[in-house]
Amino acid sequence: MKLIFFSDFAGRMGSRLKGKLRIKNWSGLYAVGYLLVGLGTTGFYRRFQMAGLENVPKGKPILFAPNHQNAFIDGAILGYKLGKPIYFLGRSDVFKKRFARWLLGGFNCLPIYRERDGVDAVKMNNEVFDMFADILQKKRPIVIFPEGNQEIDKRLRVPLKKGVFRIAIGAERKYGEALDVHIVPVGIDYEKHTRMGGDLFINFGPPIRILDHIGKDENEQNKIYNELVDDLALRISDLMVDISDQENYELIHTLIETFKDDICEAENANLENLHEVVQAQKAFIEKMGKRIQRDPEEAAQHREVAEGFMGDAKRAKLRSWLFEKERHSVFFHTLLLIAIFPLHVYGLINSYLPYKIPDALVNKKVKDEKFYASIKVIAGALLFYLFWILQTVLVASLTGNCWWVFYVISLPISAWLSYSYWIQVLKLRGKLIYNKEIKKENTNTLELRNRYLKLKAFYDSVYS
């Protein structure tokens, strides 16, 4: 029954592609989304940097091909930072409801079909690809995720899909090979995929010019597709933190997360430059590969040590940096928090609800953590915007002169101070718990510190 319904829906969608999902470029809905993404990313991420913009061709039709780790925010941030509407592909099953079609269409998203959807996927996708050819002809950028799915793991899922090249070459053929389409590989790196306060880095690589890769016939073109897929995989991998060793993934990832500052120091990387941070981590991954080859048995032993270390520490309400010392000083940390407590309260009054509502919604209603950040960014921006407008109107009605202007200025500053204060509270709590458990000689805490010290010794051996 479900298959029959979806087949009927897909047929109707096919006939409506050039109607309901017309090429709108800027629309009212897209403009609102653009504003929310801008506000949301500014508040959600601690630092947001880009590199390689000189690799994006000017005045050319472009297909951006990024890695895909964080739901729809991956593409949305590209559109926001490039300052122009971007077009996307989304799974066709999410277009089934009328509201979803309206919403996704307003955000310049078109459906991509799969054989398991119970339709003629080739025919349906050809219609979508034909629309993308028209979009490229207008020199409007498109984002295609060549991995074909998303995953939080910091690795490139290969082999990549050929769709990005089929769209590009199809567009060249439709318009007489005169478009000069370029595919720009993109690497996206999140310090924290689901939580606020992390870093976000986007890296653009040298483009692939499609006119240089058009075959004489179908057989030759299929061979070229395979070569292009391999080439694109190498290009994207060079732009991101790609832990390709699946057997040792958790070991390598745990070492990077636990000793990231040490890695930057060892690789002479500036912690304020996210490009250098990513390059330092890539250099460490390469060194780890050689270290594992040199002594695979020792690596296997440390895989067991690293297994679940971050999760076990988190469940104990501890962070890995706490295990560096046998005891942490808390006196001046406590005094500082007491001194600035009033500022925290002011920020809390103004910003707690718009921060907490999306957080609670995600934790209770959203099962897939890959959507956490996307929902928090958009919903948080919308709620902060609405709450602050309402609060400003209230303050303006209750005060005279221009006090509301100073209130507006204070809102983002106090929100940032309050959030930073809470982070320091959590750090102080961690120190207090750690000191208490070490003093009590808690077995679990001592075991965690022992595991940390073993990992630190193994990390040090990579650079010895």
For each residue, the residues with C-beta under 8 A, 3 or more apart:
1: 4 5
2: 5 6
3: 6 7 118
4: 1 7 8 118
5: 1 2 8 9
6: 2 3 9 10 93 96 117 118 119
7: 3 4 10 11 118 119
8: 4 5 11 12
9: 5 6 12 13 96
10: 6 7 13 14 92 113 117 118 119 124
11: 7 8 14 15 119
12: 8 9 15 16
13: 9 10 16 17 92 95 101 111 124
14: 10 11 17 123 124 127
15: 11 12 19
16: 12 13 19 20 21
17: 13 14 20 21 110 127 128 131
18: 21 22 127 131
19: 15 16 22
20: 16 17 101 105
21: 16 17 18 101 105 110 131
22: 18 19
23: 131 134 135 138 140
24: 27 30 105 106 108
25: 30 85 108 138 140
26: 30 31 85
27: 24 30 31 106 108
28: 31 32 106
29: 32 33 103 106 107
30: 24 25 26 27 33 34 85 106 107 108
31: 26 27 28 34 35
32: 28 29 35 36
33: 29 30 36 37 76 106 107 378
34: 30 31 37 38 79 80 85
35: 31 32 38 39 381
36: 32 33 39 40 377 378 381 382 385
37: 33 34 40 41 73 76 77 79 80 377 378 381
38: 34 35 41 42 80 381
39: 35 36 42 43 381 384 385
40: 36 37 43 44 376 377 378 380 381
41: 37 38 44 45 48 73 77 80 200 377
42: 38 39 45 48
43: 39 40 196 380 381 384 412 415
44: 40 41 196 373 376 377 380
45: 41 42 48 196 197 198 199 200
46: 191 197 198 199
47: 199 200 274
48: 41 42 45 77 199 200 201
49: 199 200 201 202 273 274 275
50: 53 81 201 202 203 204
51: 201 202 203 204 274 275
52: 55 56 203 204 205 239
53: 50 56 204
54:
55: 52 184 204 205 206 207
56: 52 53 62 82 184 204 207
57: 60 62 182 184 207
58:
59: 139
60: 57 139 180 181 182
61: 136 137 139 140 141 171 179 180 181 182
62: 56 57 141 142 181 182 183 184 207
63: 136 141 142 143 144 164 167 168 181 182 183 184
64: 78 86 141 142 143 144 183 184 186
65: 144 145 146 164 183 184 185 186 232 236
66: 74 75 78 143 145 185 186 187 188 202 236
67: 74 145 147 156 186 187 188 236 240
68: 74 145 147 149 150 151
69: 74 150 151 152 153 154 188 190 193 370
70: 73 74 150 152 188 190 193 370 373 374
71: 74 150 370 371 373 374
72: 75 76 88 374
73: 37 41 70 76 77 373 374 377
74: 66 67 68 69 70 71 77 78 143 145 150 188
75: 66 72 78 79 86 88 143 145
76: 33 37 72 73 79 80 374
77: 37 41 48 73 74 80 81 188 200 202
78: 64 66 74 75 81 82 86 143 186 202
79: 34 37 75 76 82 84 85 86 141 143
80: 34 37 38 41 76 77 83
81: 50 77 78 202
82: 56 78 79 86 141
83: 80
84: 79 140 141
85: 25 26 30 34 79 108 140
86: 64 75 78 79 82 108 140 141 142 143
87: 108 109 110 132 135 140 141 142 143
88: 72 75 107 108 109 110 142 143
89: 109 110 111 112 128 144 145 163
90: 94 95 104 109 110 111 112
91: 94 111 112 114
92: 10 13 95 111 112 113 114 117 119 124
93: 6 96 117
94: 90 91 100 104 111
95: 13 90 92 100 101 104 111
96: 6 9 93 100
97: 100 101
98: 101 102
99: 102 103
100: 94 95 96 97 103 104
101: 13 20 21 95 97 98 104 105
102: 98 99 105 106
103: 29 99 100 106 107
104: 90 94 95 100 101 107 109
105: 20 21 24 101 102 108 109
106: 24 27 28 29 30 33 102 103
107: 29 30 33 88 103 104
108: 24 25 27 30 85 86 87 88 105
109: 87 88 89 90 104 105
110: 17 21 87 88 89 90 128 131 132
111: 13 89 90 91 92 94 95 124 128
112: 89 90 91 92 125 128 163
113: 10 92 117 119 121 124 125 128
114: 91 92 117 121
115: 121
116:
117: 6 10 92 93 113 114 121
118: 3 4 6 7 10
119: 6 7 10 11 92 113 123 124
120: 123 124
121: 113 114 115 117 124 125
122: 125 126
123: 14 119 120 126 127
124: 10 13 14 92 111 113 119 120 121 127 128
125: 112 113 121 122 128 129 163
126: 122 123 129 130
127: 14 17 18 123 124 130 131
128: 17 89 110 111 112 113 124 125 131 132
129: 125 126 132 133 166 167 170
130: 126 127 133 134 170 174
131: 17 18 21 23 110 127 128 134 135
132: 87 110 128 129 135 136 142 167 170 171
133: 129 130 136 137 167 170 171 174 175
134: 23 130 131 137 138
135: 23 87 131 132 138 140 142
136: 61 63 132 133 139 140 142 167 168 171 179 181
137: 61 133 134 171 174 175 179
138: 23 25 134 135
139: 59 60 61 136
140: 23 25 61 84 85 86 87 135 136
141: 61 62 63 64 79 82 84 86 87
142: 62 63 64 86 87 88 132 135 136 167
143: 63 64 66 74 75 78 79 86 87 88
144: 63 64 65 89 163 164 167
145: 65 66 67 68 74 75 89 148 149 150
146: 65 160 161 163 164 229 232 236
147: 67 68 150 151 156 157 158 160 161
148: 145 157 160 161 163
149: 68 145 157
150: 68 69 70 71 74 145 147 370
151: 68 69 147 155 157 370
152: 69 70 193 194 369 370
153: 69 243 249 253
154: 69 189 240 241 242 243 253
155: 151 242 243 244 246 249
156: 67 147 160 233 236 237 240 242 244
157: 147 148 149 151 160
158: 147 233
159: 229 230 233
160: 146 147 148 156 157 164 229 232 233 236
161: 146 147 148 164 229
162: 165 166 225 228 229
163: 89 112 125 144 146 148 166 167
164: 63 65 144 146 160 161 167 168 183 232
165: 162 168 169 183 210 213 225 228 229 232
166: 129 162 163 169 170 225
167: 63 129 132 133 136 142 144 163 164 170 171
168: 63 136 164 165 171 172 181 183 210
169: 165 166 172 173 210 213 214 221
170: 129 130 132 133 166 167 173 174
171: 61 132 133 136 137 167 168 174 175 179 181
172: 168 169 175 177 178 179 181 210 211 214
173: 169 170 176 177 214
174: 130 133 137 170 171
175: 133 137 171 172 178 179
176: 173
177: 172 173 211 214
178: 172 175
179: 61 136 137 171 172 175
180: 60 61 209 210 211
181: 60 61 62 63 136 168 171 172 209 210 211
182: 57 60 61 62 63 207 208 209 210
183: 62 63 64 65 164 165 168 207 208 210 232
184: 55 56 57 62 63 64 65 204 205 207 208
185: 65 66 204 205 206 207 208 232 235 236 239
186: 64 65 66 67 78 202 203 204 205 236 239
187: 66 67 202 203 205 236 238 239 240 278
188: 66 67 69 70 74 77 200 201 202 203 240
189: 154 199 200 201 202 203 240 241 274 278
190: 69 70 193 198 199 200 373
191: 46 198 199 200
192: 195 196 197 198 199
193: 69 70 152 190 198 369 370 372 373
194: 152 369 372 373
195: 192 198 372 373
196: 43 44 45 192 376 419
197: 45 46 192 419 423
198: 45 46 190 191 192 193 195
199: 45 46 47 48 49 189 190 191 192 274 277
200: 41 45 47 48 49 77 188 189 190 191
201: 48 49 50 51 188 189 274 275 277 278
202: 49 50 51 66 77 78 81 186 187 188 189
203: 50 51 52 186 187 188 189 239 240 275 278
204: 50 51 52 53 55 56 184 185 186 239
205: 52 55 184 185 186 187 235 236 238 239
206: 55 185 235
207: 55 56 57 62 182 183 184 185
208: 182 183 184 185 212 213 228 231 232 235
209: 180 181 182 212 213
210: 165 168 169 172 180 181 182 183 213 214
211: 172 177 180 181 214
212: 208 209
213: 165 169 208 209 210 224 227 228
214: 169 172 173 177 210 211 221 224
215: 218 219 220 221 222 223 224
216: 220
217: 220 221
218: 215 221 222
219: 215 222 223
220: 215 216 217 223 224
221: 169 214 215 217 218 224 225
222: 215 218 219 225 226
223: 215 219 220 226 227
224: 213 214 215 220 221 227 228
225: 162 165 166 221 222 228 229
226: 222 223 229 230
227: 213 223 224 230 231
228: 162 165 208 213 224 225 231 232
229: 146 159 160 161 162 165 225 226 232 233
230: 159 226 227 233 234
231: 208 227 228 234 235
232: 65 146 160 164 165 183 185 208 228 229 235 236
233: 156 158 159 160 229 230 236 237
234: 230 231 237 238
235: 185 205 206 208 231 232 238 239
236: 65 66 67 146 156 160 185 186 187 205 232 233 239 240 242
237: 156 233 234 240 242 244
238: 187 205 234 235
239: 52 185 186 187 203 204 205 235 236
240: 67 154 156 187 188 189 203 236 237 278
241: 154 189 256 278 281 282 285
242: 154 155 156 236 237 282 285
243: 153 154 155 249 252 253 256 285
244: 155 156 237
245: 248 249 252 288 289 292
246: 155 249
247: 303
248: 245 251 252 288 292 299 303
249: 153 155 243 245 246 252 253
250: 253 254 303 306 307
251: 248 254 255 299 302 303 306
252: 243 245 248 249 255 256 285 288
253: 153 154 243 249 250 256 257
254: 250 251 257 258 306 309 310 455
255: 251 252 258 259 284 288 306 455 458 459
256: 241 243 252 253 259 260 263 281 284 285
257: 253 254 260 310 320
258: 254 255 309 310 320 452 455 456 459
259: 255 256 262 263 456 459
260: 256 257 263 264 277 281
261: 264 265 271
262: 259 265 266 459
263: 256 259 260 266 267 269 280 281 284
264: 260 261 267 269 270 271 276 277 280
265: 261 262 268 269
266: 262 263 280 284 463
267: 263 264 279 280 283 284
268: 265
269: 263 264 265 273 276 277 279 280
270: 264 273 276 277
271: 261 264 277
272:
273: 49 269 270 276 277
274: 47 49 51 189 199 201 277 278
275: 49 51 201 203 278 279
276: 264 269 270 273 279 280
277: 199 201 260 264 269 270 271 273 274 280 281
278: 187 189 201 203 240 241 274 275 281 282
279: 267 269 275 276 282 283
280: 263 264 266 267 269 276 277 283 284
281: 241 256 260 263 277 278 284 285
282: 241 242 278 279 285 286
283: 267 279 280 286 287
284: 255 256 263 266 267 280 281 287 288 462
285: 241 242 243 252 256 281 282 288 289
286: 282 283 289 290
287: 283 284 290 291 462 463
288: 245 248 252 255 284 285 291 292 462
289: 245 285 286 292 293
290: 286 287 293 294
291: 287 288 294 295 299 461 462
292: 245 248 288 289 295 296 299
293: 289 290 296
294: 290 291
295: 291 292 298 299
296: 292 293 299 300
297: 300 301
298: 295 301 302 458
299: 248 251 291 292 295 296 302 303
300: 296 297 303 304
301: 297 298 304 305
302: 251 298 299 305 306 454 455 458
303: 247 248 250 251 299 300 306 307
304: 300 301 307
305: 301 302 309 451 454 455 458
306: 250 251 254 255 302 303 309 451 455
307: 250 303 304
308: 311 312
309: 254 258 305 306 312 313 320 448 451 452 455
310: 254 257 258 313 314 320
311: 308 314 315
312: 308 309 315 316 444 448
313: 309 310 316 318 319 320 323 448
314: 310 311 317 318 319
315: 311 312
316: 312 313 433 437 444 445 448
317: 314 429 430 433
318: 313 314 322 323 430 433 434 445 448
319: 313 314 322 427 430
320: 257 258 309 310 313 323 452
321: 324
322: 318 319 325 328 430 431 434
323: 313 318 320 434 448 449 452 453
324: 321 452
325: 322 328
326: 438
327: 435 438
328: 322 325 431 434 435
329: 332 333
330: 333 334 428 431 432 435
331: 334 335
332: 329 335 336
333: 329 330 336 337 424 427 428 431
334: 330 331 337 338 428
335: 331 332 338 339
336: 332 333 339 340 424
337: 333 334 340 341 421 424 425 428
338: 334 335 341
339: 335 336
340: 336 337 343 344 417 421
341: 337 338 344 345 421
342: 345 346
343: 340 346 347 414 417 418 421
344: 340 341 347 348 417 418 421 422
345: 341 342 348 349
346: 342 343 349 350 410 414 418
347: 343 344 350 351 414 415 416 417 418 419 421
348: 344 345 351 352 418
349: 345 346 352
350: 346 347 388 391 410 411 414 415
351: 347 348 354 355 384 387 411 414 415 418 419
352: 348 349 355 356 418
353: 356 357 383 387
354: 351 357 358 380 383 384 386 387 388
355: 351 352 358 359 380 384 415 419
356: 352 353 359 360
357: 353 354 360 361 379 383
358: 354 355 361 362 375 376 379 380 383
359: 355 356 362 363 376
360: 356 357 363 364
361: 357 358 364 365 366 375 379
362: 358 359 365 366 371 372 375 376
363: 359 360 366
364: 360 361
365: 361 362
366: 361 362 363 369 371 372 375
367:
368: 371
369: 152 193 194 366 372
370: 69 70 71 150 151 152 193
371: 71 362 366 368 374 375
372: 193 194 195 362 366 369 375 376
373: 44 70 71 73 190 193 194 195 376 377
374: 70 71 72 73 76 371 377 378
375: 358 361 362 366 371 372 378 379
376: 40 44 196 358 359 362 372 373 379 380
377: 36 37 40 41 44 73 373 374 380 381
378: 33 36 37 40 374 375 381 382
379: 357 358 361 375 376 382 383
380: 40 43 44 354 355 358 376 377 383 384
381: 35 36 37 38 39 40 43 377 378 384 385
382: 36 378 379 385 386
383: 353 354 357 358 379 380 386 387
384: 39 43 351 354 355 380 381 387 388 415
385: 36 39 381 382 388 389
386: 354 382 383 389 390
387: 351 353 354 383 384 390 391
388: 350 354 384 385 391 392 408 411
389: 385 386 392 393
390: 386 387 393 394
391: 350 387 388 394 395 407 411
392: 388 389 395 396 404 407 408 411
393: 389 390 396 397
394: 390 391 397 398
395: 391 392 398 399 403 404 407
396: 392 393 399 403 404
397: 393 394
398: 394 395
399: 395 396 403 404
400: 403
401:
402: 405 406
403: 395 396 399 400 406 407
404: 392 395 396 399 407 408
405: 402 408 409
406: 402 403 409 410
407: 391 392 395 403 404 410 411
408: 388 392 404 405 411
409: 405 406 412 413
410: 346 350 406 407 413 414
411: 350 351 388 391 392 407 408 414 415
412: 43 409 415 416
413: 409 410 416 417
414: 343 346 347 350 351 410 411 417 418
415: 43 347 350 351 355 384 411 412 418 419
416: 347 412 413 419 420
417: 340 343 344 347 413 414 420 421
418: 343 344 346 347 348 351 352 414 415 421 422
419: 196 197 347 351 355 415 416 422 423
420: 416 417 423 424
421: 337 340 341 343 344 347 417 418 424 425
422: 344 418 419 425 426
423: 197 419 420 426 427
424: 333 336 337 420 421 427 428
425: 337 421 422 428 429
426: 422 423 429 430
427: 319 333 423 424 430 431
428: 330 333 334 337 424 425 431 432
429: 317 425 426 432 433
430: 317 318 319 322 426 427 433 434
431: 322 328 330 333 427 428 434 435
432: 330 428 429 435 436
433: 316 317 318 429 430 436 437
434: 318 322 323 328 430 431 437 438 445
435: 327 328 330 431 432 438 439
436: 432 433 439 440
437: 316 433 434 440 442 444 445
438: 326 327 434 435 441 442 445 446 449
439: 435 436
440: 436 437
441: 438 446
442: 437 438 445 446
443: 446 447
444: 312 316 437 447 448
445: 316 318 434 437 438 442 448 449
446: 438 441 442 443 449 450
447: 443 444 450 451
448: 309 312 313 316 318 323 444 445 451 452
449: 323 438 445 446 452 453
450: 446 447 453 454
451: 305 306 309 447 448 454 455
452: 258 309 320 323 324 448 449 455 456
453: 323 449 450 456 457
454: 302 305 450 451 457 458
455: 254 255 258 302 305 306 309 451 452 458 459
456: 258 259 452 453 459 460
457: 453 454 460 461
458: 255 298 302 305 454 455 461 462
459: 255 258 259 262 455 456 462 463
460: 456 457 463 464
461: 291 457 458 464
462: 284 287 288 291 458 459
463: 266 287 459 460
464: 460 461
